[in-house]
Amino acid sequence: MWFDPLCPWAWITSRWLLEVEQVRDVAIRFHVMSLSVLNEGRELPEEYVDLMRQGWGPVRVCIAVEQAHGAETLAKLYTAMGTRIHLGKEPLGREMIVGALTDVGLDASFADAAGSTAYDEALRASHEAGMRPVGTDVGTPVVHAPGPDGGTVAFFGPVITPAPKGEAAGRLWDGVLLVAGTPGFYELKRSREIGPMFD
């Protein structure tokens, strides 16, 4: 799954996938994408422009940690950041980042990556790896999964709230794989009537 820590819908999908891992023979690996990269050069409302400006910090730190400590530690950092951002309602910024790093036993100096462009090439490469198979007219979450022919199926979503638990999570996984693996299938959508629910 490709995520940006600031996206509440990606957070819920990630918690669903961790449930799926408990009830299906699936190993979830988390990767970084960036809404800030995705939205470069687009006309956006002013408040979203500010959010995209703030969004660079957390994804740069995620890439720095992944490079130094690997995918397993990245997953732990994502959980720590998401818990602080979405459940704790902490503002994006150095204090949240340092807190998340501390939560998983990482050196607070990783927070310095937030204001550096040193990891941007790797960030863009990770973003591109996630988005290339699914297209650029979607955001996060993006999931790559095994397809029916042994290849990879990539899709945006599912956008769900709240995250299904137990066997309900497994059934949704089964259904998502079924439709995503159908040749020519592109979209299934309805209007959202409620906002993100994190329980």
N, C-alpha and C positions, 0 to 999 in steps of 0.2 A: 504494500500500500504506500502510495506517495501522499505525503501530508504537508501542510503548512500549520505550525502550532497555533496560529491565530484563528483558524477556521473552526467554528463550533460544530459544523456538520461533519467535517473530517474527524473531529474528536469523537463524536457519537459513533461514526462508522468504525473507527479504530477500536472502540470498546466492544462493539458488536463482533468484530473479527477476532478479538481475544476470546470471546465466548465461543465462537465457531471453532476455534483451535481446541477447545475442551471437548467438543462433541463430534468432530469430524477429523479425518486424517489429513490435517492441514497444518503447515508451519508458516506462521505469519512473519514476514520481514518488512520492516519499516524503512522508507526512503524519504528523502527531502525533496519537495518541490517548493516553489515560491510564488505566492500570489503577487508579490512585488515585481518579480520578473515577468510573470504572465501579463500583468497590466501595464507594463512599460509602454509609453507612447499612446495609450488609450485616453479618450475623453472620459473623465470621471468626476462625480460630485466632489466638492472641496473636502468634505469630511472623510471621504474614502481615499483621496489623495494623501491626506495626513496619515491615515491608517497604513497605507502602502509604504510611506516613508518610514514609519515605525517598524513595519514588518520585516525589514532587512536584518535587523539585529538578531532576533531569535533563530532565523534560518541559517545565518552565518555561524552562529554558535553551534547549532546542530551539526553542521558540516565539519567544523573544527573538531568536535568531540568524536564524530564518526571516524574521521581520519586517524585520530590518536588512539581510540579505544574500540572501534568496531561497531557493528550493527546492533549487538545486544545492548551495549551501553547507550547507543542512540535511542533505542526503544525505551529504556528506563528514563532517559532525559525527556523524551516526548511525554511520557506519563507524568513526570514531575511538572513540566511546563504546562501541560494541559490541565492538570489538577489546579494549579495556581491561577491560570488564565480563566478557565471556564467554570470551575467550581468555586474558587476563591475570589473571582472577579478582580484579580490584581491587574493593575495597568501594565502594559508592555513597557519595558525599560530595564535598566541595569539591575535594579533591586529585585525584580521578579526573576531575572536570569540568574543572578548570583544565588538567590534562594533555591531555585531548581537545581542548579549545579551542586549546591551543598546537600540537598535532599538525597542525591545519588552518590555522594562521596567524591565528587570531582573538584579539582582545584578551581577556585573562584577566578583565577586569571583567564580561564576560557572566555569569560565575559568580555574580555578585550576584543575578541573577534567580532563582536557586534558592530563596532565602529570602524572596522578595517575592510578593505576590499581584497585582502590577501586570499580569501576563500571563495571569491565570486566566480572564478573560472570553474572550480569544482562544483559550486552550487548550481551554476547554469548547466553543467554537464548532467548532474543528477536530475534536475528539472526536465531537461530535454529527454533523458532516458525514460522518464515517466510519461511525458506528454506525447512524444512522437507517435506511439502506437494508437493513441486515442484521439488526437487532434487538439487544436488550440482554442476551440470554441466551448471548452468546458473548464472547470476549475478543479478544486480538490473536494472530496477524495477521488483519487484515481487508483484502481485496483487492476493488477495483472494476475490472471489466474490460468490454470491449465485448460486448454480448449479440448473439444471432443476429438480432434485429429492429432493430439499430442503437441500441438503448437500452443502459443500463448494467446489468450483473449484479454483485451484491455477494455476497461469501461470506466465511466464516471459514475460515482455513487457506490452503493445506493444511499440516497439521502433519506434518512429515517429518524424518527424520534418517538419515544425513547429507544435505546438499543435493546433489541430482543435478547432474552436470556435463555440458556439451556437449549433444549431441543427446538424451541421456536427460532433461535438463532441459526441452528443447523438447517432447518427447513427453508429459511430465507436464503441461506447460502446455496442450497440445492437449486432453488428456483432461479436465483441470479445466474448461476452457472448455466442452467438450461437455456434461458433466453439469450444470455450473452454469447453462448456457443452456437446459436442458430444463425446460419449464413444469411446476411442481409438484414438482420435485426439491428436497429439503431436506437430506438427511443421508446420509453414507456414513462409517461409523466402525468401528474395531476397537480393542481394548485395546492400550495401549502396553506393550511388553515391555522397552524399553531407554530410557535417558535421552538428552538431547541430545548429539549428536556434532558437533563443530565443525570436522572436517577436510574 
